[in-house]
Amino acid sequence: MFKNILLATDGSEHALRSTNHAIELAQKFEGTIKVIYVVDGQTSKSDILHHADKHEIEKSRREKIHPVEELLHRSGVVYDVEVLHGEAGPTIVAFANEGEYDCVVIGSRGLNNLQTFILGSVSHKVAKRVNCPVLIIK
């Protein structure tokens, strides 16, 4: 049923809980997990200002989601990680709808609570616009 799972992460506490649920689904249904981390324009600008080269920027981004990768690695579930660029909600929606995913797993809140309050949550946008079931983890 849930063989091809998309896990949207940002390295937050909710993302770690989401990872655990994605792992449970993958183990139960012998599935795989595609992990995506979306870097928005503001983060890209900040990364460029604070890091000397491209490799440092990539390393910094991977460190943000390292705890997620650790959980996945220890679980033994087959997974793959991809860093995307754009506004989180629309980028996740487009990626999910272009792929053949059975389920999207996402945390209810991310790292930026102010943005969530003002603009509406990324998870809400994803749930409304993705064509497959969405599991939102509190």
HELIX and SHEET records of a PDB file:
HELIX    1   1 GLU A   13  PHE A   29  1                                  17    
HELIX    2   2 GLY A   41  HIS A   50  1                                  10    
HELIX    3   3 LYS A   54  LYS A   64  1                                  11    
HELIX    4   4 HIS A   66  SER A   75  1                                  10    
HELIX    5   5 ALA A   88  GLU A   98  1                                  11    
HELIX    6   6 ASN A  113  LEU A  119  1                                   7    
HELIX    7   7 VAL A  122  ARG A  129  1                                   8    
SHEET    1   A 5 TYR A  79  HIS A  85  0                                        
SHEET    2   A 5 THR A  32  VAL A  39  1                                        
SHEET    3   A 5 ASN A   4  THR A   9  1                                        
SHEET    4   A 5 CYS A 103  GLY A 107  1                                        
SHEET    5   A 5 VAL A 134  ILE A 137  1                                        
END                                                                             
